[in-house]
Amino acid sequence: MVTPSPIDTTHPSVPAISILDSTWADEPLLSKTQNNWNSWKAQMLDVLILSKGLDSYLNNSARRPDLETEPRAADNYILNDKSVHTYICTKLTKEELSHVKSHTSAKAMWDALKD
């Protein structure tokens, strides 16, 4: 049996991070009919970068900690990924959301939106 790292309790390697939604400009929701992917993407990345690097959940640079050795950090990773996923959902038209709602991770949703 693996023992969790004692530091994981007080200083997990992955903190829970809040999204700074107040930095979102008046960019409309993502809509392929408006052809606004480039400006929407730039705004989304800006918000996530300013939110202590949450853009890392979109480009595979965020690594999920081991659940046995770092349970709190692993839980925070899952929470952060769900936060980014949900935030993206709030910035999509209903039509866009219907195409990507089956994707359960922020990265998978992001990749589907790029296509």
Secondary structure, DSSP 8 states (H G I E B T S, - for coil): -----THHHHS-SS------GGG--S---B-TTTT-HHHHHHHHHHHHHHTTTGGGGTTT-S----TTT-HHHHHHHHHHHHHHHHHHHHTB-HHHHHHHTT--SHHHHHHHHH-
